[in-house]
Amino acid sequence: MVDYYFDIETTGLNPFEDRILTIQMKRGNDITVWKLWEEKDEMSLVAGLFDNLRNTNGFDSICGYNWDSEDKDEG
């Protein structure tokens, strides 16, 4: 079974005001990190992740932590 783990670091939870800083993906022993300061913009980070997933031979699961936190009120 091949698992993918990914994490997105942001400046906050508001999609209108905050920014994506990094996206990290781990597949087996391979770790890929897309960094905002090394890319053109946030869309380049997301495109890098999806390009990487599209070029795989498939996967059984994608794992993350705290995925639903963006749906909750911080206060």
N, C-alpha and C positions, 0 to 999 in steps of 0.2 A: 504494500500500500504506500502511495506517495502522498505525503501531507505537505501543505504549504502553510506557513505562518507569516502573517504580515502585521505591521504596526504603522500607524500614521501619527506623527508628532505635529501638533498644531500650536498656534499661539493662544488658542481658546476654542470655545465650542460654537461661536456665532459664525455661520457660514458667510454672512454679509460683511463682517468686520475683521475676522481673524484669518490667518493664512496657514497653509500647509507648509511646514518646514522640511520634513523628511518623510519618505515612505521607505520602509524596510521590508524585505521579503526573504524568508529563509526556506530553502528547499533542500532537504537532506543536510549536507555540510556546506552547501553554497549559500552565501548571504549576499544580497544585492541591496544597496542603499542609494536612493535617488535624493539628492540634496538641492534645496531651492537655490542656494548660493552657487551651485555648479550648473544650473539649468536656466533656461530662458524665463520660465514662469511656472506657476502651479500646474497648468495644463500639461506641461512637459513631464512633470513628475508622474501624474496620473497616466499619461500616454505611455510612459516607460513601463509602468507596472502592467498595463493591459497588453502591451506588445510582448512583454516577457511571458505572460500567461498564455497568450495566443500561440507562442512558439513552443509550447510544451507538447508532450505526447499524452496529455490528459492528466488528471489528478483525481484522487478520491475525496479529498476534503480541503477546505480552506479554513484555517483556525485563526481566531483573533481573540482579544480580550476587551471587555467593556464596550462591545459593539453598539449596544443600545444607549450609551450614555448621552449621545447627541439628542436623543428624544426626550430626555428628562430635564426638568427645570433645575438649574444649579442652586437656586435659593431655597 
